Amino acid sequence: MPRFSTRTAALPALATAAVMLMCSCSAGAGSGGAGGEKDGGANAVKSGQRLTATLGTAEDSRGPAPADPDAQSGGTVRIANLNDYSHLDPQKIYAGESYSTSLLWGRQLTQYQVVDGKPKLVGDLATDTGQSSDGGRTWTYHLKDGIAWEDGQPITAEHVKYGIERTFGPGFELGPTYWPEWLTGSEDRTAAVKKYGGPKDGDLKAIETPDDKTIVFHFPEPQSDVPYMAAQSSSSPVRKDKDTGTDYDVKPFATGPYRIAEHKQNQSLTLERNPHWKPETDSIRHQYPDRFEFTFGKKILNTAQEVFNSRGAGADTVSTKNEVPPELYAEAQRDPKKKDLLVAGSQGAYTEDLYIKNSRVTDPEVRKAIHYLFPREQARQVLGGPRLGDFATTLSSPAVVGWKKYDLYPVAPSGDIEKAKEHLAKAKDKVTTLTYAYESDAPEKDRLAQVLVDAFAKAGIKLVTKPMDKAAFNDQVFRGDAPYDLWISTNSVDWPTPSTLLPDSYHSKLDALANSTRYSNPQVDKELERIATIGDAQQKAAALIDLEQVVMKDVPVVPFLYTSVTQFRGKNIGGAAIHPIYGSIAAAGLYVKKS
């Protein structure tokens, strides 16, 4: 179940900090605006420049990675994040910032090469992004020469196979489920593990390794997006003799430019250079610093103050998980020296939406009225202002391959009360009361709730607010029978194509965790089933993008923001930029500037 899609909207990978929990998710593909603010800092990019990831060639996949002309070698980069990583085991990682940071010590079959903010999918361990045959049912990868583990032993196709086989096993339920589902032709992981239960069941016949450098995947159905899926951390190799079970989640064996020297959970993580990593095999990563030292637990406000004022180790410190605290943002905008320490950009293929439970709000006319009632401008302002993102009119983000701009029900950012009343008058089901659930962990979320209450009251609707702590919100709101009509959540994809959006969130057969709005349209179901048989990636993407507008005519959700993020770096940290796929500062590009 994709962490980047609404299938796990309760646990978003990366979202605007003012709206949702900041952690990562699979998955966007754009490089875009710092909330529409064209002066958002030296590292900010102009709003609207959201770039989709293209497929690179075998030549693009060769190392070394394109060099940063300003990069320096040596020194220690200090990364201060509020929380430690939930998972370091590559088959369990399912959050965008975790994906990004794990590139320091881990490699996959494919990965995103980023040059001047533009992402390109290339071969990582593999020589290219894969070769398909049999209408997209068979995919073949060849491993590069010279790739090795941290102890110098060569990485083999069998190691890749074993890593993928682990995704079927117990304990990996919260990781990506594509390998189990696609390799067995199952609609969900539960059905997949009944056919194969992981390495304990022996060899998985759907994966062949005819030699140490070749791996062949056989899928029962056409799969056009294997190159993108092969970039997920779940595609990382694992050596059976180094698989320490649950301990592997604390200290995995390295294949990237760094290896884990020490990990004290919830306290610190120290990386040192991996002497067996060869830059000529890697078109993605660099090995600029000598060390990375992560610390966890300090309040992000305190860390940001140290960074902006260069106190203590602040000049050499960066945060890859956390955003600039709202109370410091305005001050940083006014001070040119502090403003230069802001790192802003699009969060890739994320949108923030107002979700409507269609099984409770069954009349499309009422859902259209909600669309016109929603005061986007006021909502964004109380949450933090334009830096949070640009107003959205589509379900998918402009970062998605094949995206088309549309606005089916144009409305001013402040809303349109009279238009809302017109649709309420047409509704067969008269609605006088709706319920809005939200996480009450920040004062701005309480302010947003009041903004919505005031807006809905203007149309004669009493909006009952249900503030909840995070655990209760995640546990209760997404249940099919939960008595909540509206909530705000993240909508996204696991990689920059539309293939994990509608199919994984809008088919009526999906459960409430997947199809949390309980959307149901037989015409859409039928078309999704037809599209699933398309083996050509471009044709499949085009069909899904066209179908999106059919879905949105029913207004299952109200688009709100194409989200942006603003983070911060110390004055001695170079190479800090928001990763256009993973939506946070890319640790693999950082270096220490020489004084």
Sequence and secondary structure as in RCSB ss.txt:
>XXXX:A:sequence
MPRFSTRTAALPALATAAVMLMCSCSAGAGSGGAGGEKDGGANAVKSGQRLTATLGTAEDSRGPAPADPDAQSGG
TVRIANLNDYSHLDPQKIYAGESYSTSLLWGRQLTQYQVVDGKPKLVGDLATDTGQSSDGGRTWTYHLKDGIAWE
DGQPITAEHVKYGIERTFGPGFELGPTYWPEWLTGSEDRTAAVKKYGGPKDGDLKAIETPDDKTIVFHFPEPQSD
VPYMAAQSSSSPVRKDKDTGTDYDVKPFATGPYRIAEHKQNQSLTLERNPHWKPETDSIRHQYPDRFEFTFGKKI
LNTAQEVFNSRGAGADTVSTKNEVPPELYAEAQRDPKKKDLLVAGSQGAYTEDLYIKNSRVTDPEVRKAIHYLFP
REQARQVLGGPRLGDFATTLSSPAVVGWKKYDLYPVAPSGDIEKAKEHLAKAKDKVTTLTYAYESDAPEKDRLAQ
VLVDAFAKAGIKLVTKPMDKAAFNDQVFRGDAPYDLWISTNSVDWPTPSTLLPDSYHSKLDALANSTRYSNPQVD
KELERIATIGDAQQKAAALIDLEQVVMKDVPVVPFLYTSVTQFRGKNIGGAAIHPIYGSIAAAGLYVKKS
>XXXX:A:secstr
  TTSGGGTTS SS  TTTS  S  S       STT TTS TT   TT     EE  TTTTSSS    TT    S
EEEEEESS  S  STTT  SHHHHHHHTTT   SEEEEEETTEEEEEESSBSSS EEEGGGTEEEEEB TT B T
TS B  HHHHHHHHHHTTSTT TTS  HHHHHHHT SSHHHHHHH  SGGG   TTEEEEETTEEEEE SS  TT
HHHHTTSGGG    GGG  GGGGGTS    SSEEEEEEETTTEEEEEE TT  GGG SS    SSEEEEEE S H
HHHHHHHHTT TTGGGEE SS    HHHHHHHHH HHHHTTEEEEEEEEEEEEEEE TTTS  HHHHHHHHHH  
HHHHHHHHT GGGEEE  SSS TTSTT     SS   TT  HHHHHHHHHH SS   EEEEEEE SSHHHHHHHH
HHHHHHHTTT EEEEEEE HHHHHHHTTSTT S  EEEEEE  SSSSGGGTHHHHS TTS TTTSTT    HHHH
HHHHHHTT   HHHHHHHHHHHHHHHHHT SEEEEEEEEEEEEB TTEES  B TTTSSB GGG EE   
